[in-house]
């Protein structure tokens, strides 16, 4: 019922720790509070999902919230700066989904269940039950937010639980995507339960893909024996830096899509618009004449590609050919330090090949650089991300720091999305904003068995890239 805090003291500056410049990095572990009737909270079983009905668990009407979701600050949650953080996190959910919240006065008893924000004495305690819990005295559903949990990202995570989301890494199918490194857990007997899976049938994934960068996913070093112990390892090693949304404070595309599905899937059902959303988009319950789109896409049907935001033009839709072509981050071609891309820049490139082809990409060029923090483990402040899976709405591989990745990636579809993201934070990590150069070319979708199995292609890419990069490139060409 409690949460642990990983507290780091020290300030890393390009390989050295400056203790004089004290900074605090806080990594939160929150736990979904358990209640005796948790087992009665069942999402629609998998076999019924195909019928496209909305949730079908027996007490769904009780466990889903009716809008707006009331919340109140308890009498010990007085600091306006803390309240602002909570309101900012709530605004993110309201922006990305159809759910609405309403702030109400704190009182001993409510007519209907109300989320009551409480600041516990234990500053590292944060947690709440998943979904609406309807048995509390006075209809007060307490959300504990210890002082160290008060970041927009962590509070948004907690409100994800409030809305009914469990941890992404608790999905029954998580072992296909991540490994838990049990031997690296601190206090194994007490911490192992934090990594337990939900039984098959007790929750539904809606068939949505696993996203290691979900707002609801733990970070890769959580509950580690040491600061840098890896406790969650991605099966696809290229995804390791993407685990746990360590950079983004935003709700990921499929986090929002799940909440929208459960709370307002019917909203657009009777719309005269029969939208054929592209690129994994779906009818926007807040505006049924258009689709909600994954990163990099816009337009009523997600048919438009969003090129860039920021100081310099970049990005675009580009065809892959059988010969090598290159894309660059803004100003890269000059290859001088002071001509690097600008803070706050975003770029989106969509590389497309014919439907029966795949795409290979490889970082090249003499310079590569995105500010990152390297102590006690690497986290990206800026990064270039390559989305090469079947679904480019899912977070892909993120690369940062100053060493050019020595890897060739083969896509599993005929599209690859390349994203450049630069933080607007005042104090990004170490390293220059050199950016990147990336080569891309078209390849044939044949594997060693001569079949066109997408899963086997992906497996090959995900497991063998380190050792067989060149072999595979030659073979796939
Ligand atoms: Zn949590």
Boltz pocket constraint, residues with backbone or C-beta under 6 A from the ligand:
constraints:
  - pocket:
      binder: B
      contacts: [[A, 29], [A, 30], [A, 31], [A, 32], [A, 157], [A, 158], [A, 161], [A, 167], [A, 216]]
      max_distance: 6.0
